[in-house]
């Protein structure tokens, strides 16, 4: 279970699944939507999600060829769980930041 | 949001929150329950969860002193989301492994 958790818990995987849960995306759209992700990390993340059967990659024979990414049914079942995680993160971001400041303050006081 | 996601998505954090969601634990109990985690990684994980306000560390003045870890209310609110993630991972582990074998087979065939 640990390796599955490390995949689905990985932040870039979470981001990608959340975006693909809204609609299919091309690579460049995903990269824009995921802010600070590098091209290399996004490629690696998509390849891992594809290998895990969570994402499907479709090549269209346009000129030039274009590539689209979509969630598989397995990926869609994960989307619900991941979305709740994403919402929890947004809802509790300020509480966590406040906790960090208190903790760092206590550490500084040597308590 | 990304840094919060990388915390709560981190597999050892997920594991620790799942175990602490059942009951409070001492360090050694957590280490046994989390299988392959090193002492150093478990200490780091607990320190981060404490700093994020998700876990509280209590020192009891027994002889020798003993230390117990518990979820805070914020940690308990995360436990529900994380538990769903854990169950999803267990329920879909075999589908993911089957997908990985198909993918690796296709890669080997050079498709």
Backbone of each chain as ProteinMPNN parsed JSONL, in Angstrom:
{"seq_chain_A": "XXXXXXXXXXXXXXXXXXXXXXXXXXXXXXXXXXXXXXXXXXXXXXXXXXXXXXXXXXXXXXXXXXXXXXXXXXXXXXXXXXXXXXXXXXXXXXXXXXXXXXXXXXXXXXX", "coords_chain_A": {"N_chain_A": [[0.843, -1.212, 0.0], [2.064, 1.153, 0.574], [3.52, 2.07, -1.645], [1.523, 2.725, -3.417], [0.234, 4.749, -1.999], [2.285, 6.618, -1.933], [2.318, 7.385, -4.542], [-0.302, 8.378, -5.107], [-0.38, 10.273, -3.216], [1.469, 12.081, -3.881], [2.294, 15.434, -4.609], [2.267, 16.594, -7.225], [0.988, 14.656, -8.685], [-1.494, 14.723, -7.445], [-2.271, 17.325, -8.121], [-2.412, 17.101, -10.957], [-4.396, 15.13, -11.311], [-6.539, 16.462, -10.189], [-6.91, 18.64, -11.982], [-7.365, 17.254, -14.403], [-9.677, 16.083, -13.704], [-11.536, 17.999, -14.112], [-11.604, 18.48, -16.906], [-10.376, 17.075, -20.025], [-6.916, 17.587, -20.816], [-4.314, 19.273, -22.696], [-0.696, 18.859, -22.801], [0.681, 21.311, -22.479], [-1.334, 22.882, -21.421], [-1.771, 21.693, -18.984], [0.677, 22.182, -17.79], [0.626, 24.937, -17.558], [-1.543, 25.209, -15.841], [-0.569, 24.052, -13.539], [1.277, 25.641, -12.41], [4.262, 25.917, -10.795], [5.483, 23.6, -11.85], [8.07, 21.688, -13.438], [8.894, 20.976, -16.912], [10.038, 18.488, -17.198], [9.35, 17.218, -14.77], [6.595, 17.21, -14.988], [6.226, 15.57, -17.218], [7.268, 13.179, -16.213], [5.489, 12.729, -14.1], [3.035, 12.407, -15.468], [3.665, 10.158, -16.985], [3.976, 8.255, -14.963], [1.376, 8.258, -13.886], [0.025, 7.35, -16.072], [1.121, 4.805, -16.334], [0.151, 3.677, -14.017], [-2.419, 3.305, -14.672], [-4.206, 5.354, -14.351], [-4.39, 7.554, -15.92], [-5.006, 8.348, -19.345], [-3.35, 8.614, -22.414], [-3.774, 10.251, -25.405], [-3.023, 10.366, -28.825], [-3.538, 12.612, -31.399], [-3.932, 12.606, -34.944], [-3.35, 15.205, -36.042], [-1.935, 18.01, -37.817], [0.704, 19.852, -36.669], [0.965, 16.618, -34.925], [-1.243, 16.257, -32.11], [-1.41, 15.906, -28.499], [-3.428, 14.515, -25.986], [-4.509, 14.379, -22.579], [-6.339, 12.365, -20.335], [-8.517, 11.322, -17.63], [-8.777, 7.931, -16.68], [-11.438, 5.511, -16.013], [-10.589, 4.433, -13.517], [-8.903, 6.445, -12.692], [-10.764, 8.457, -12.446], [-12.185, 7.546, -10.273], [-10.375, 7.956, -8.296], [-10.24, 10.672, -8.331], [-12.35, 11.833, -6.83], [-11.567, 11.333, -4.169], [-9.141, 12.614, -4.081], [-9.892, 15.193, -4.639], [-11.242, 15.915, -2.334], [-9.087, 15.981, -0.63], [-7.642, 18.069, -1.717], [-9.451, 20.2, -1.324], [-9.505, 20.169, 1.464], [-6.928, 20.965, 1.962], [-6.927, 23.583, 0.958], [-8.934, 24.745, 2.549], [-7.747, 24.626, 5.079], [-5.307, 25.796, 5.027], [-4.573, 28.294, 6.186], [-4.804, 27.777, 8.932], [-2.806, 25.917, 9.262], [-0.544, 27.399, 8.567], [-0.591, 29.263, 10.632], [-0.149, 27.573, 12.803], [2.424, 26.734, 12.227], [3.858, 29.117, 12.55], [3.5, 29.55, 15.284], [4.816, 27.284, 16.271], [7.426, 27.632, 15.301], [8.039, 29.94, 16.657], [8.035, 29.083, 19.302], [10.132, 27.264, 19.189], [12.192, 29.011, 18.688], [12.238, 30.382, 21.072], [13.321, 28.471, 22.533], [11.744, 26.656, 23.828]], "CA_chain_A": [[0.0, 0.0, 0.0], [2.896, 2.35, 0.709], [3.921, 2.681, -2.923], [0.342, 3.367, -4.02], [0.029, 6.012, -1.265], [3.267, 7.654, -2.314], [1.934, 7.909, -5.865], [-1.495, 9.224, -5.118], [-0.203, 11.372, -2.288], [2.455, 12.995, -4.446], [1.547, 16.674, -4.883], [2.052, 16.856, -8.657], [-0.059, 13.711, -9.12], [-2.755, 15.257, -6.917], [-2.623, 18.484, -8.968], [-2.785, 16.656, -12.311], [-5.696, 14.432, -11.24], [-7.58, 17.478, -9.93], [-7.17, 19.378, -13.225], [-7.952, 16.343, -15.396], [-11.034, 15.783, -13.25], [-12.418, 19.05, -14.671], [-11.709, 18.177, -18.343], [-9.131, 16.609, -20.618], [-5.976, 18.695, -21.013], [-3.056, 19.026, -23.411], [0.459, 18.977, -21.907], [0.98, 22.727, -22.18], [-2.417, 23.396, -20.561], [-1.505, 21.168, -17.64], [1.854, 22.866, -17.247], [0.179, 26.288, -17.156], [-2.463, 25.088, -14.704], [0.09, 23.534, -12.339], [2.215, 26.646, -11.92], [5.726, 25.788, -10.716], [6.017, 22.293, -12.233], [8.967, 21.726, -14.595], [8.454, 20.124, -18.028], [10.539, 17.139, -16.905], [8.57, 16.645, -13.669], [5.239, 16.94, -15.475], [6.303, 14.369, -18.081], [7.472, 12.021, -15.318], [4.238, 12.533, -13.347], [2.028, 11.868, -16.397], [4.081, 8.793, -17.359], [3.668, 7.398, -13.8], [-0.086, 8.144, -13.782], [-0.385, 6.495, -17.206], [1.56, 3.43, -15.988], [-0.72, 3.193, -12.938], [-3.763, 3.109, -15.213], [-5.073, 6.437, -13.863], [-4.5, 8.56, -16.998], [-4.805, 7.796, -20.698], [-2.711, 9.584, -23.303], [-4.276, 10.015, -26.766], [-2.328, 11.176, -29.851], [-4.433, 12.907, -32.526], [-3.036, 12.825, -36.096], [-3.46, 16.545, -36.621], [-0.608, 18.442, -38.296], [1.429, 18.675, -36.163], [0.146, 15.756, -34.061], [-1.433, 16.829, -30.756], [-1.551, 14.862, -27.476], [-4.367, 14.915, -24.935], [-4.501, 13.523, -21.395], [-7.658, 12.248, -19.7], [-8.603, 10.325, -16.561], [-9.466, 6.658, -16.941], [-12.415, 5.276, -14.93], [-9.849, 4.262, -12.25], [-8.453, 7.789, -12.338], [-11.933, 9.242, -12.025], [-12.559, 7.101, -8.9], [-9.411, 8.606, -7.39], [-10.467, 12.123, -8.359], [-13.226, 12.215, -5.71], [-10.79, 11.3, -2.916], [-8.087, 13.628, -4.196], [-10.532, 16.51, -4.572], [-11.494, 16.188, -0.911], [-7.774, 16.319, -0.064], [-7.339, 19.42, -2.212], [-10.325, 21.16, -0.613], [-9.05, 20.222, 2.864], [-5.685, 21.749, 1.971], [-7.28, 25.003, 0.774], [-9.705, 25.189, 3.721], [-6.982, 24.628, 6.327], [-3.98, 26.376, 4.785], [-4.239, 29.369, 7.143], [-4.604, 27.174, 10.266], [-1.493, 25.26, 9.257], [0.487, 28.449, 8.592], [-0.586, 29.825, 11.991], [0.488, 26.568, 13.67], [3.867, 26.761, 11.932], [4.449, 30.317, 13.174], [3.569, 29.312, 16.744], [5.853, 26.263, 16.513], [8.752, 28.228, 15.06], [8.243, 30.912, 17.746], [8.393, 28.308, 20.505], [11.484, 26.697, 18.985], [13.135, 30.152, 18.812], [12.344, 30.701, 22.51], [13.997, 27.347, 23.171], [10.832, 25.938, 24.761]], "C_chain_A": [[0.875, 1.258, 0.0], [3.224, 2.952, -0.647], [2.727, 3.338, -3.603], [0.118, 4.716, -3.338], [1.024, 7.064, -1.725], [2.951, 8.178, -3.705], [0.776, 8.868, -5.729], [-1.349, 10.383, -4.131], [0.751, 12.416, -2.819], [1.769, 14.25, -4.978], [1.302, 16.907, -6.364], [1.013, 15.882, -9.218], [-1.419, 14.236, -8.677], [-3.217, 16.413, -7.801], [-3.16, 18.028, -10.322], [-4.161, 15.992, -12.292], [-6.818, 15.433, -10.999], [-7.929, 18.225, -11.216], [-7.86, 18.484, -14.263], [-9.362, 15.934, -14.989], [-12.034, 16.798, -13.766], [-12.685, 18.776, -16.137], [-10.377, 17.619, -18.827], [-8.233, 17.825, -20.862], [-4.855, 18.28, -21.969], [-1.906, 19.309, -22.434], [0.676, 20.436, -21.479], [-0.092, 23.323, -21.255], [-2.195, 22.945, -19.115], [-0.361, 21.943, -16.994], [1.471, 24.263, -16.779], [-0.661, 26.196, -15.879], [-1.769, 24.676, -13.416], [1.224, 24.434, -11.857], [3.658, 26.205, -11.975], [6.269, 24.447, -11.199], [6.931, 22.411, -13.449], [8.426, 20.776, -15.666], [8.811, 18.662, -17.721], [9.681, 16.469, -15.822], [7.158, 16.33, -14.136], [5.226, 15.702, -16.361], [6.402, 13.121, -17.228], [6.17, 11.693, -14.587], [3.185, 11.893, -14.244], [2.364, 10.431, -16.787], [3.729, 7.827, -16.217], [2.161, 7.169, -13.685], [-0.626, 7.238, -14.898], [-0.076, 5.03, -16.879], [0.653, 2.829, -14.922], [-2.159, 2.995, -13.402], [-4.732, 4.193, -14.789], [-5.322, 7.475, -14.956], [-4.293, 7.869, -18.335], [-4.328, 8.929, -21.604], [-3.169, 9.254, -24.722], [-3.549, 10.949, -27.731], [-3.283, 11.366, -31.022], [-3.568, 13.196, -33.77], [-3.395, 14.124, -36.828], [-2.065, 16.899, -37.161], [-0.272, 19.759, -37.592], [0.547, 17.837, -35.231], [-0.051, 16.406, -32.696], [-1.767, 15.696, -29.773], [-2.497, 15.366, -26.391], [-4.331, 13.895, -23.8], [-5.888, 13.532, -20.756], [-7.589, 11.226, -18.566], [-9.267, 9.072, -17.11], [-10.561, 6.518, -15.88], [-11.728, 5.109, -13.558], [-9.373, 5.628, -11.754], [-9.598, 8.645, -11.822], [-12.344, 8.83, -10.6], [-11.606, 7.716, -7.878], [-9.705, 10.094, -7.276], [-11.313, 12.582, -7.175], [-12.445, 12.327, -4.409], [-9.766, 12.437, -2.929], [-8.686, 15.033, -4.094], [-10.803, 16.9, -3.122], [-10.19, 16.606, -0.23], [-7.403, 17.752, -0.45], [-8.169, 20.47, -1.485], [-9.876, 21.306, 0.839], [-7.809, 21.13, 2.945], [-6.003, 23.242, 1.862], [-7.974, 25.526, 2.034], [-8.83, 25.383, 4.957], [-5.589, 25.238, 6.203], [-3.632, 27.418, 5.858], [-4.028, 28.803, 8.556], [-3.223, 26.537, 10.347], [-0.383, 26.31, 9.326], [0.577, 29.078, 9.987], [0.117, 28.86, 12.953], [2.001, 26.586, 13.474], [4.527, 27.965, 12.6], [4.556, 30.137, 14.681], [4.73, 28.375, 17.068], [7.241, 26.879, 16.38], [9.079, 29.237, 16.163], [8.69, 30.198, 19.009], [9.811, 27.761, 20.388], [12.521, 27.807, 19.2], [13.323, 30.5, 20.291], [13.016, 29.559, 23.271], [13.088, 26.599, 24.131], [10.767, 24.464, 24.406]], "O_chain_A": [[0.471, 2.301, -0.514], [3.217, 4.172, -0.81], [2.867, 4.359, -4.275], [-0.156, 5.713, -4.006], [0.683, 8.235, -1.889], [3.29, 9.319, -4.017], [0.844, 10.017, -6.167], [-2.098, 11.358, -4.197], [0.84, 13.516, -2.273], [0.782, 14.158, -5.708], [0.225, 17.375, -6.735], [0.248, 16.235, -10.116], [-2.383, 14.201, -9.441], [-4.384, 16.487, -8.186], [-4.205, 18.488, -10.782], [-4.995, 16.26, -13.158], [-7.916, 15.282, -11.533], [-9.106, 18.425, -11.514], [-8.816, 18.901, -14.917], [-10.151, 15.492, -15.824], [-13.229, 16.515, -13.854], [-13.831, 18.827, -16.585], [-9.372, 17.686, -18.119], [-8.713, 18.937, -21.082], [-4.491, 17.106, -22.049], [-2.107, 19.915, -21.381], [0.829, 20.744, -20.297], [0.21, 24.166, -20.411], [-2.401, 23.701, -18.166], [-0.417, 22.308, -15.82], [1.93, 24.723, -15.733], [-0.508, 27.001, -14.96], [-2.291, 24.908, -12.325], [2.026, 24.044, -11.008], [4.24, 26.118, -13.057], [7.448, 24.173, -10.97], [6.62, 23.143, -14.389], [7.618, 19.893, -15.381], [8.022, 17.743, -17.943], [9.328, 15.296, -15.943], [6.58, 15.317, -13.742], [4.317, 14.878, -16.265], [5.716, 12.129, -17.475], [5.793, 10.527, -14.468], [2.515, 10.944, -13.835], [1.475, 9.588, -16.908], [3.247, 6.722, -16.462], [1.71, 6.054, -13.425], [-1.577, 6.48, -14.711], [-0.893, 4.14, -17.113], [0.409, 1.622, -14.916], [-3.015, 2.57, -12.627], [-5.946, 3.997, -14.852], [-6.327, 8.186, -14.933], [-3.508, 6.927, -18.448], [-4.841, 10.047, -21.557], [-2.984, 8.133, -25.196], [-3.461, 12.155, -27.501], [-3.784, 10.389, -31.578], [-2.589, 13.937, -33.68], [-3.693, 14.144, -38.022], [-1.119, 16.136, -36.964], [-0.931, 20.753, -37.899], [-0.507, 18.302, -34.796], [0.868, 17.039, -32.176], [-2.328, 14.669, -30.157], [-2.382, 16.503, -25.933], [-4.146, 12.7, -24.03], [-6.527, 14.579, -20.652], [-6.705, 10.369, -18.548], [-10.202, 9.148, -17.906], [-10.614, 7.317, -14.945], [-12.241, 5.596, -12.551], [-9.431, 5.927, -10.561], [-9.437, 9.443, -10.899], [-12.797, 9.666, -9.817], [-11.987, 7.965, -6.735], [-9.445, 10.705, -6.239], [-11.021, 13.617, -6.576], [-12.623, 13.273, -3.642], [-9.558, 13.122, -1.928], [-8.071, 15.943, -3.538], [-10.621, 18.053, -2.729], [-10.189, 17.478, 0.639], [-6.92, 18.533, 0.37], [-7.648, 21.509, -1.078], [-9.862, 22.409, 1.386], [-7.667, 21.941, 3.86], [-5.428, 24.062, 2.578], [-7.651, 26.607, 2.528], [-9.141, 26.223, 5.802], [-4.795, 25.203, 7.143], [-2.516, 27.42, 6.378], [-3.173, 29.291, 9.295], [-2.554, 26.61, 11.378], [0.597, 26.138, 10.051], [1.667, 29.388, 10.468], [0.885, 29.287, 13.815], [2.763, 26.469, 14.433], [5.623, 27.853, 13.149], [5.557, 30.512, 15.292], [5.514, 28.615, 17.986], [8.112, 26.679, 17.227], [10.235, 29.381, 16.561], [9.605, 30.645, 19.7], [10.586, 27.786, 21.344], [13.572, 27.589, 19.802], [14.418, 30.867, 20.716], [13.252, 29.649, 24.476], [13.542, 25.993, 25.101], [10.062, 23.701, 25.066]]}, "seq_chain_B": "XXXXXXXXXXXXXXXXXXXXXXXXXXXXXXXXXXXXXXXXXXXXXXXXXXXXXXXXXXXXXXXXXXXXXXXXXXXXXXXXXXXXXXXXXXXXXXXXXXXXXXXXXXXXXXX", "coords_chain_B": {"N_chain_B": [[-0.883, 26.256, -1.673], [0.356, 24.031, -2.671], [2.471, 23.31, -0.962], [1.14, 22.469, 1.293], [-0.27, 20.322, 0.275], [1.86, 18.665, -0.4], [2.701, 17.968, 2.075], [0.478, 16.704, 3.359], [0.055, 14.772, 1.554], [2.197, 13.187, 1.636], [3.538, 9.95, 2.022], [4.365, 8.826, 4.537], [3.33, 10.608, 6.314], [0.637, 10.272, 5.818], [0.341, 7.621, 6.637], [0.976, 7.863, 9.401], [-1.025, 9.615, 10.329], [-3.238, 8.042, 9.829], [-2.866, 5.869, 11.625], [-2.767, 7.238, 14.09], [-5.287, 8.145, 14.071], [-6.753, 6.056, 14.958], [-5.99, 5.607, 17.656], [-4.091, 7.17, 20.342], [-0.51, 7.049, 20.123], [2.687, 5.675, 21.176], [6.127, 6.465, 20.261], [7.609, 4.154, 19.527], [5.545, 2.356, 19.056], [4.313, 3.487, 16.856], [6.379, 3.233, 15.015], [6.55, 0.481, 14.77], [4.02, -0.025, 13.73], [4.183, 1.184, 11.267], [5.792, -0.212, 9.643], [8.231, -0.19, 7.278], [9.454, 2.244, 7.965], [12.159, 4.458, 8.784], [13.842, 5.31, 11.886], [14.767, 7.901, 11.876], [13.298, 9.042, 9.765], [10.723, 8.772, 10.757], [10.826, 10.393, 13.028], [11.28, 12.866, 11.81], [8.937, 13.098, 10.277], [6.96, 13.17, 12.292], [7.738, 15.49, 13.611], [7.267, 17.39, 11.636], [4.486, 17.102, 11.322], [3.707, 17.899, 13.811], [4.577, 20.544, 13.794], [2.876, 21.523, 11.838], [0.553, 21.632, 13.189], [-1.023, 19.406, 13.363], [-0.531, 17.198, 14.878], [-0.078, 16.401, 18.331], [2.393, 16.351, 20.826], [3.0, 14.723, 23.778], [4.682, 14.729, 26.841], [5.144, 12.485, 29.42], [5.772, 12.51, 32.913], [6.875, 9.999, 33.778], [9.031, 7.382, 35.025], [11.434, 5.862, 33.166], [10.84, 9.074, 31.479], [7.894, 9.143, 29.399], [6.701, 9.404, 25.997], [3.917, 10.536, 24.167], [1.95, 10.498, 21.211], [-0.642, 12.287, 19.586], [-3.594, 13.043, 17.61], [-4.46, 16.39, 16.832], [-7.434, 18.519, 16.959], [-7.436, 19.626, 14.35], [-5.837, 17.805, 13.051], [-7.474, 15.58, 13.305], [-9.532, 16.341, 11.638], [-8.31, 16.084, 9.223], [-7.899, 13.41, 9.169], [-10.201, 12.001, 8.297], [-10.261, 12.549, 5.53], [-7.829, 11.51, 4.743], [-8.119, 8.883, 5.457], [-9.975, 7.99, 3.612], [-8.39, 8.12, 1.362], [-6.477, 6.212, 1.98], [-8.085, 3.895, 2.075], [-8.905, 3.889, -0.576], [-6.507, 3.357, -1.81], [-5.945, 0.774, -0.868], [-8.181, -0.636, -1.855], [-7.774, -0.422, -4.61], [-5.322, -1.335, -5.25], [-4.67, -3.757, -6.611], [-5.724, -3.304, -9.166], [-4.093, -1.236, -10.006], [-1.58, -2.478, -9.992], [-2.009, -4.378, -12.0], [-2.366, -2.678, -14.178], [0.151, -1.562, -14.309], [1.686, -3.777, -15.073], [0.62, -4.303, -17.611], [1.361, -1.897, -18.892], [4.183, -1.962, -18.682], [4.623, -4.226, -20.194], [3.785, -3.386, -22.715], [5.634, -1.359, -23.17], [7.924, -2.873, -23.292], [7.459, -4.262, -25.606], [7.874, -2.302, -27.287], [5.841, -0.673, -28.057]], "CA_chain_B": [[-1.566, 24.966, -1.511], [1.246, 22.937, -3.04], [3.288, 22.782, 0.151], [0.247, 21.728, 2.202], [-0.545, 19.041, -0.378], [3.008, 17.752, -0.315], [2.765, 17.428, 3.445], [-0.56, 15.736, 3.715], [0.085, 13.675, 0.598], [3.402, 12.386, 1.886], [3.027, 8.636, 2.475], [4.577, 8.563, 5.959], [2.367, 11.444, 7.047], [-0.66, 9.605, 5.663], [0.375, 6.454, 7.52], [0.958, 8.278, 10.819], [-2.353, 10.168, 10.637], [-4.196, 6.921, 9.856], [-2.68, 5.122, 12.877], [-3.145, 8.086, 15.224], [-6.743, 8.297, 14.029], [-7.319, 4.932, 15.722], [-5.717, 5.92, 19.068], [-2.781, 7.767, 20.559], [0.567, 6.043, 20.028], [4.051, 6.052, 21.506], [7.004, 6.452, 19.077], [7.95, 2.778, 19.125], [4.328, 1.731, 18.529], [4.143, 4.011, 15.499], [7.419, 2.663, 14.154], [6.149, -0.922, 14.482], [2.819, -0.024, 12.895], [4.425, 1.757, 9.937], [6.65, -1.123, 8.886], [9.585, 0.079, 6.784], [9.929, 3.613, 8.199], [13.352, 4.536, 9.647], [13.647, 6.123, 13.096], [15.018, 9.29, 11.493], [12.177, 9.521, 8.942], [9.539, 8.886, 11.609], [11.014, 11.607, 13.848], [11.093, 14.027, 10.914], [7.511, 13.138, 9.917], [6.194, 13.609, 13.47], [8.097, 16.901, 13.875], [6.552, 18.197, 10.628], [3.046, 17.055, 11.625], [3.553, 18.723, 15.023], [4.747, 21.945, 13.354], [1.688, 21.902, 11.066], [-0.588, 21.692, 14.107], [-1.865, 18.221, 13.121], [-0.224, 16.205, 15.922], [0.427, 16.979, 19.586], [3.353, 15.465, 21.488], [2.879, 14.914, 25.221], [5.715, 14.021, 27.61], [4.645, 12.125, 30.747], [6.969, 12.408, 33.787], [7.1, 8.665, 34.351], [10.474, 7.118, 35.12], [11.877, 7.074, 32.476], [9.721, 9.829, 30.896], [7.407, 8.513, 28.144], [6.175, 10.405, 25.071], [2.777, 10.014, 23.414], [1.544, 11.338, 20.076], [-2.093, 12.24, 19.335], [-4.078, 14.01, 16.625], [-5.172, 17.584, 17.291], [-8.695, 18.613, 16.198], [-7.097, 19.862, 12.935], [-5.368, 16.507, 12.567], [-8.639, 14.683, 13.216], [-10.319, 16.721, 10.441], [-7.574, 15.527, 8.071], [-7.95, 11.938, 9.238], [-11.305, 11.513, 7.454], [-9.858, 12.63, 4.116], [-6.682, 10.621, 4.554], [-8.609, 7.498, 5.563], [-10.578, 7.666, 2.308], [-7.243, 7.917, 0.46], [-5.902, 4.912, 2.352], [-9.009, 2.835, 1.628], [-8.854, 3.842, -2.042], [-5.237, 2.703, -2.171], [-6.078, -0.674, -0.607], [-9.199, -1.187, -2.769], [-7.389, -0.362, -6.027], [-3.912, -1.767, -5.384], [-4.513, -4.814, -7.636], [-5.967, -2.7, -10.504], [-2.901, -0.455, -10.357], [-0.488, -3.418, -10.327], [-2.324, -4.965, -13.319], [-2.104, -1.63, -15.178], [1.61, -1.427, -14.426], [2.214, -4.918, -15.857], [0.255, -4.072, -19.027], [2.193, -0.784, -19.396], [5.578, -2.424, -18.833], [4.62, -5.183, -21.31], [3.704, -2.611, -23.963], [6.919, -0.666, -23.348], [8.907, -3.902, -23.692], [7.187, -4.6, -27.016], [8.226, -1.123, -28.085], [4.624, -0.061, -28.668]], "C_chain_B": [[-0.591, 23.809, -1.757], [2.005, 22.393, -1.831], [2.41, 22.03, 1.141], [-0.028, 20.353, 1.609], [0.637, 18.1, -0.234], [3.158, 17.225, 1.111], [1.734, 16.329, 3.643], [-0.578, 14.57, 2.73], [1.251, 12.746, 0.832], [3.029, 11.07, 2.562], [3.236, 8.401, 3.971], [3.635, 9.405, 6.809], [0.988, 10.788, 6.993], [-0.738, 8.413, 6.625], [0.197, 6.858, 8.985], [-0.432, 8.793, 11.196], [-3.392, 9.048, 10.701], [-4.097, 6.161, 11.18], [-3.142, 5.95, 14.073], [-4.646, 8.335, 15.243], [-7.444, 7.19, 14.797], [-7.194, 5.201, 17.217], [-4.358, 6.598, 19.16], [-1.726, 6.656, 20.527], [1.854, 6.583, 20.656], [4.905, 5.876, 20.244], [7.228, 5.017, 18.594], [6.733, 2.062, 18.537], [4.078, 2.19, 17.093], [5.137, 3.343, 14.554], [7.063, 1.221, 13.791], [4.969, -0.932, 13.503], [3.062, 0.443, 11.466], [5.464, 0.971, 9.151], [8.015, -0.54, 8.552], [10.109, 1.474, 7.09], [11.162, 3.611, 9.093], [13.036, 5.439, 10.836], [13.745, 7.605, 12.727], [13.82, 9.849, 10.718], [10.926, 9.697, 9.793], [9.64, 10.133, 12.492], [10.738, 12.851, 13.022], [9.605, 14.201, 10.588], [6.69, 13.67, 11.097], [6.473, 15.068, 13.788], [7.333, 17.808, 12.891], [5.06, 18.258, 10.936], [2.75, 17.911, 12.862], [3.594, 20.2, 14.642], [3.512, 22.422, 12.595], [0.429, 21.946, 11.924], [-1.514, 20.499, 13.966], [-1.69, 17.175, 14.225], [0.273, 16.943, 17.16], [1.253, 15.921, 20.308], [3.278, 15.755, 22.983], [3.946, 14.075, 25.926], [5.155, 13.747, 29.003], [5.843, 11.94, 31.689], [6.971, 11.098, 34.565], [8.621, 8.481, 34.466], [10.754, 5.824, 34.332], [10.672, 7.799, 31.867], [9.218, 9.127, 29.633], [6.699, 9.592, 27.311], [5.022, 9.79, 24.28], [2.4, 11.01, 22.329], [0.046, 11.165, 19.846], [-2.446, 13.246, 18.247], [-4.684, 15.201, 17.355], [-6.53, 17.596, 16.578], [-8.446, 18.825, 14.692], [-6.639, 18.541, 12.3], [-6.515, 15.528, 12.378], [-9.477, 15.033, 11.981], [-9.631, 16.185, 9.189], [-7.734, 14.015, 8.022], [-9.039, 11.369, 8.332], [-10.919, 11.462, 5.985], [-8.765, 11.6, 3.834], [-7.127, 9.158, 4.601], [-9.231, 7.06, 4.234], [-9.475, 7.376, 1.288], [-6.63, 6.533, 0.707], [-6.783, 3.772, 1.874], [-8.973, 2.716, 0.105], [-7.604, 3.074, -2.482], [-5.356, 1.191, -1.989], [-7.043, -1.297, -1.627], [-8.69, -1.301, -4.211], [-5.958, -0.815, -6.292], [-3.765, -2.784, -6.528], [-4.753, -4.243, -9.033], [-4.731, -1.929, -10.949], [-1.759, -1.387, -10.75], [-0.734, -4.06, -11.698], [-2.014, -3.942, -14.415], [-0.603, -1.485, -15.396], [2.186, -2.554, -15.257], [1.873, -4.741, -17.342], [1.172, -3.01, -19.627], [3.613, -1.263, -19.643], [5.684, -3.409, -19.992], [4.611, -4.44, -22.64], [5.027, -1.906, -24.23], [7.952, -1.668, -23.855], [8.716, -4.269, -25.161], [7.507, -3.422, -27.926], [7.006, -0.494, -28.717], [4.534, 1.389, -28.271]], "O_chain_B": [[-0.696, 22.75, -1.137], [2.167, 21.182, -1.682], [2.859, 21.067, 1.763], [-0.027, 19.346, 2.318], [0.472, 16.906, 0.016], [3.695, 16.135, 1.313], [2.049, 15.204, 4.031], [-1.145, 13.514, 3.015], [1.292, 11.641, 0.29], [2.297, 11.061, 3.551], [2.361, 7.827, 4.62], [3.197, 8.983, 7.879], [0.266, 10.753, 7.989], [-1.731, 8.22, 7.326], [-0.612, 6.281, 9.711], [-0.958, 8.451, 12.256], [-4.31, 9.091, 11.519], [-5.117, 5.843, 11.791], [-3.823, 5.44, 14.963], [-5.217, 8.686, 16.275], [-8.582, 7.351, 15.236], [-8.161, 5.049, 17.963], [-3.579, 6.606, 18.207], [-1.999, 5.5, 20.852], [2.088, 7.791, 20.669], [4.483, 5.232, 19.283], [7.06, 4.71, 17.414], [6.874, 1.252, 17.622], [3.688, 1.403, 16.231], [4.787, 2.94, 13.444], [7.249, 0.794, 12.652], [4.925, -1.739, 12.574], [2.277, 0.153, 10.563], [5.956, 1.43, 8.12], [8.866, -0.405, 9.431], [11.129, 1.867, 6.523], [11.219, 2.85, 10.059], [12.091, 6.227, 10.802], [12.958, 8.439, 13.175], [13.376, 10.97, 10.967], [10.159, 10.638, 9.594], [8.654, 10.845, 12.68], [10.054, 13.772, 13.47], [9.081, 15.315, 10.62], [5.824, 14.525, 10.915], [5.571, 15.805, 14.185], [6.821, 18.859, 13.275], [4.437, 19.315, 10.831], [1.705, 18.555, 12.957], [2.774, 20.999, 15.093], [3.137, 23.591, 12.693], [-0.65, 22.266, 11.425], [-2.666, 20.557, 14.396], [-2.586, 16.37, 14.476], [0.951, 17.966, 17.062], [0.867, 14.755, 20.389], [3.469, 16.894, 23.409], [4.1, 12.884, 25.657], [4.737, 14.676, 29.694], [6.821, 11.29, 31.32], [7.054, 11.067, 35.793], [9.39, 9.344, 34.043], [10.345, 4.758, 34.792], [9.597, 7.211, 31.748], [10.016, 8.576, 28.875], [6.169, 10.563, 27.853], [5.129, 8.669, 23.783], [2.519, 12.221, 22.515], [-0.477, 10.052, 19.9], [-1.693, 14.186, 17.992], [-5.347, 15.035, 18.379], [-6.762, 16.777, 15.689], [-9.161, 18.267, 13.86], [-7.005, 18.214, 11.171], [-6.535, 14.748, 11.425], [-10.061, 14.152, 11.351], [-10.296, 15.866, 8.204], [-7.706, 13.417, 6.947], [-8.819, 10.356, 7.667], [-11.196, 10.49, 5.283], [-8.787, 10.914, 2.813], [-6.592, 8.308, 3.889], [-9.046, 5.928, 3.787], [-9.619, 6.487, 0.449], [-6.314, 5.795, -0.226], [-6.285, 2.788, 1.328], [-9.004, 1.615, -0.445], [-7.647, 2.257, -3.402], [-4.924, 0.42, -2.846], [-6.759, -2.353, -2.192], [-9.128, -2.182, -4.952], [-5.449, -0.695, -7.406], [-2.834, -2.68, -7.326], [-4.078, -4.636, -9.984], [-4.361, -1.961, -12.122], [-1.049, -1.128, -11.722], [0.204, -4.265, -12.468], [-1.464, -4.295, -15.458], [-0.143, -1.308, -16.524], [3.083, -2.325, -16.068], [2.704, -4.988, -18.216], [1.7, -3.186, -20.725], [4.184, -0.997, -20.7], [6.695, -3.441, -20.695], [5.327, -4.804, -23.573], [5.492, -1.856, -25.369], [8.754, -1.355, -24.734], [9.681, -4.55, -25.872], [7.426, -3.516, -29.15], [7.095, 0.138, -29.77], [3.598, 2.081, -28.672]]}, "name": "protein", "num_of_chains": 2, "seq": "XXXXXXXXXXXXXXXXXXXXXXXXXXXXXXXXXXXXXXXXXXXXXXXXXXXXXXXXXXXXXXXXXXXXXXXXXXXXXXXXXXXXXXXXXXXXXXXXXXXXXXXXXXXXXXXXXXXXXXXXXXXXXXXXXXXXXXXXXXXXXXXXXXXXXXXXXXXXXXXXXXXXXXXXXXXXXXXXXXXXXXXXXXXXXXXXXXXXXXXXXXXXXXXXXXXXXXXXXXXXXX"}
